[in-house]
């Protein structure tokens, strides 16, 4: 590859001290790939609030900009202002702004925001250009959307509310990404849409996640992975081939960068980057 491709890496906030220590060493390893930023997820309804804040601020202090994910469903203007003030004062410059999903059993807690576009508009109105704002995109359609066209219209409304850039849900079909970007551009929206890349590490987890978030594992890939049974090395070898090829095709097609769902591990992501040269 002649010019370096911008990459970013996503973590989830660890639940235990051991997980946290491990994350710090994974962070050190991934820093060698010169990421543009790291991001840390946030349990909707604030369920990981403290762990997300602490992780983001510590990683940001370690030299590479780090972006908290922030979901607005069930939140009040007051709580989000408190959080955003805190991030601003700690030197955080980028936010991944989301609606989120309330955990089942939490019911409808009310709150001042309905969609991620409300959060984007709120951040812009209150903080001007202080934060770079990333939003989520769904090349295979958000699972709750009534149809693909409406989902893209809603995405464009969210982008126009003041987002700088978008990160997609993961997918394994280049055509889905190309179609999504073409439809977004057709509506006059030109923000970068960065593919979200999920390395293949564990088949049952991947199938479970994919069913929950509406990401498609194509039949040709699912069948190959299922045929591996418990042969982890074989699964990871197939995953590495498939995901590296996906990344290569996306970049050849003009994708502006790659955002890796690292699952708090360094080697699967670094192996893909290594293949890409
Ligand atoms: P929105 O953009 O608000 O869209 C949600 C749904 O509402 C869509 O179906 C959309 O079509 C529809 N919609 C939007 N606007 C309107 C409107 N005006 N009228 C009618 N319908 C509308 N979840 C977490 O809990 N924590 C995380 O850290 C997290 N990180 C993520 C990171 C990425 C990159 C991605 C892709 C997803 C992430 N998620 C996370 C999951 C996300 O919270 C869920 O997918 C959630 O269901 C939707 O969030 P959103 O920000 O995309 O919502």
Boltz pocket constraint, residues with backbone or C-beta under 6 A from the ligand:
constraints:
  - pocket:
      binder: B
      contacts: [[A, 40], [A, 41], [A, 42], [A, 43], [A, 44], [A, 69], [A, 70], [A, 71], [A, 96], [A, 97], [A, 98], [A, 99], [A, 100], [A, 101], [A, 114], [A, 115], [A, 116], [A, 117], [A, 135], [A, 136], [A, 137], [A, 142], [A, 143], [A, 144], [A, 145], [A, 146], [A, 150], [A, 151], [A, 152], [A, 154], [A, 155], [A, 158], [A, 167], [A, 168], [A, 169], [A, 170], [A, 196]]
      max_distance: 6.0
